[in-house]
Amino acid sequence: MQDIVRRIASQKTSSNVKVNFKTGDTVEVHVRVKEGEKERIQIFKGLVIKVQGSGSGRSFTVRKMSDGVGVERTFPFTSPAVEKVRLISHGTVRRSRLYYIRNRRGKSARIAFELARDPDGKAAEKAKPVASKE
């Protein structure tokens, strides 16, 4: 009986998240936000602190720092609000849940990382600051 339920659930739900990422990676989640009649895309960029579940109930949690305050948001893989997920960098971690990051500040909160590669095989370039000449 449960096998039938799993088979039907996997056919009905398709994941909006096509990127292969894991805990410790830095990602940009493009989320649809509806304000009144207007709809726009909001980017939530942060560290994946956990990936949980399986099948249609699978979700991931992203943590970012906003004005010195940690903000965590959980996104289901099958959510229609998630337009796309872009992988920024691969983090080197030895845990599947990074809850200890919540208690860290400054340099101790950093994770060793390697920039993600584009589909062409080239490393993604870092954003360069624009120097203004006055």
SVG drawing of the C-alpha trace seen along z (x, -y; Angstrom):
<svg xmlns="http://www.w3.org/2000/svg" viewBox="-4 -64 43 66">
<polyline fill="none" stroke="black" stroke-width="0.4" points="0.0,0.0 2.7,-2.5 4.6,-1.6 1.5,-2.7 1.3,-6.0 5.0,-6.8 4.7,-6.0 1.7,-8.4 3.4,-11.1 6.5,-11.0 4.6,-11.3 2.4,-14.2 5.1,-16.5 8.1,-17.8 10.9,-19.6 11.5,-23.3 15.0,-22.9 17.3,-21.5 20.6,-22.3 22.6,-19.6 23.8,-21.2 24.5,-19.9 24.9,-21.2 27.6,-23.9 27.1,-25.3 26.3,-28.9 23.2,-29.4 21.0,-32.1 17.3,-31.2 15.1,-33.2 11.7,-33.4 8.5,-34.8 7.0,-37.4 3.5,-38.7 2.7,-42.2 -0.9,-43.1 -1.4,-42.7 2.3,-42.8 4.7,-39.8 8.5,-40.1 11.5,-37.9 13.5,-38.3 16.9,-36.8 17.8,-35.1 21.5,-34.4 23.0,-32.3 24.5,-29.2 22.7,-25.8 22.6,-24.6 20.5,-21.5 18.8,-19.4 16.1,-17.2 13.4,-14.7 12.9,-12.6 10.5,-12.5 7.9,-15.3 8.4,-16.4 12.1,-17.3 13.3,-20.7 16.4,-22.8 17.2,-25.6 19.3,-28.6 20.9,-31.0 22.1,-34.6 23.2,-37.5 21.1,-40.7 22.4,-43.7 24.1,-41.5 21.0,-39.4 20.9,-35.8 17.9,-35.0 16.9,-31.4 14.4,-30.4 13.2,-26.9 12.2,-26.1 10.5,-23.0 12.0,-21.6 8.6,-21.4 7.5,-24.9 5.9,-26.9 7.3,-30.1 10.9,-29.0 11.7,-30.0 15.3,-28.8 18.3,-28.0 21.8,-29.1 24.9,-27.5 27.6,-30.1 30.2,-28.0 30.8,-24.5 31.6,-24.5 33.9,-21.9 32.1,-20.6 32.0,-17.3 28.5,-17.6 25.0,-17.2 23.5,-19.8 25.4,-23.1 23.5,-24.3 26.7,-25.3 27.0,-28.2 24.2,-29.9 26.5,-30.4 29.6,-31.5 30.6,-35.1 33.3,-36.6 36.1,-34.4 34.9,-31.3 31.7,-31.4 33.5,-31.0 33.5,-27.8 36.3,-26.8 34.8,-26.9 35.6,-26.5 33.8,-28.5 31.2,-26.6 31.8,-25.8 29.5,-26.9 28.1,-24.3 30.9,-25.2 33.5,-24.1 34.7,-27.6 34.9,-28.8 32.3,-31.5 34.0,-34.9 33.6,-36.9 31.8,-40.2 34.3,-43.0 33.6,-46.2 33.1,-49.2 35.6,-51.9 34.2,-55.4 36.5,-58.2 35.7,-61.5"/>
</svg>
